[in-house]
Amino acid sequence: MSGRGEESKSSQRKKDYYAKMFKLLDEYNKILIVMVDNVGSTHMQSIRKSIRGKGFLLLGKNTLMRKAMREYSYLFNSRLESLIPLVKGNIGLVFVRDDIQEVQSLLLNNRVYANAKIGSIAPSTVTIN
C-alpha cells in the first residue's frame, strides 16, 4: 500500500473540513466556544440532537479551525480574528443563527457532572475536608 493514497485522502478530508467551516461561517452569524473535555460520544450525540435546527456543533482539529477562521476573517469578516486565540484545547464551535441565549441554555441544560477519575484535572476548584 502506497503512502500517497493515504496522503491524498487526508488532504481531501482537510479540504472538505475547510469548505465546511467556510460554509458554516457564511450561514451562521454567531459562534459559541464550548469545552468538550470528558464528554462521551453518546452525550455528544444527545447535545447535537438538542440543538438541531437552532445551531450546529463543529468539532475538529484546532489548527484547521484557526487556519479557516484566519482566512475567512482576512477575506470577509475581520471581527472573527479575535476568536482565533480562544481555539485551543479540547473545544467545539457552536454556530448559531438566531437566539444565542436559547442555544446556550440548551447546552447548559445538557451539562452533566461526572465523578472524578484518577489522573483527571478538575474543571473547577475542589476542596477536600
Buried (B, 14 or more C-beta within 10 A) or exposed (E): EEEEEEEEEEEEEBEEBBEBBBEBBEEBEEBBEBEBEEBEEEBBEEBBEBBEEBBBBBBBEEEBBBBBBBBBBEEEEEEBEEBBEEBEEEBBBBBBBEEBEEBBEBBEEBEEEEEEEEEEEEEEEEEEE
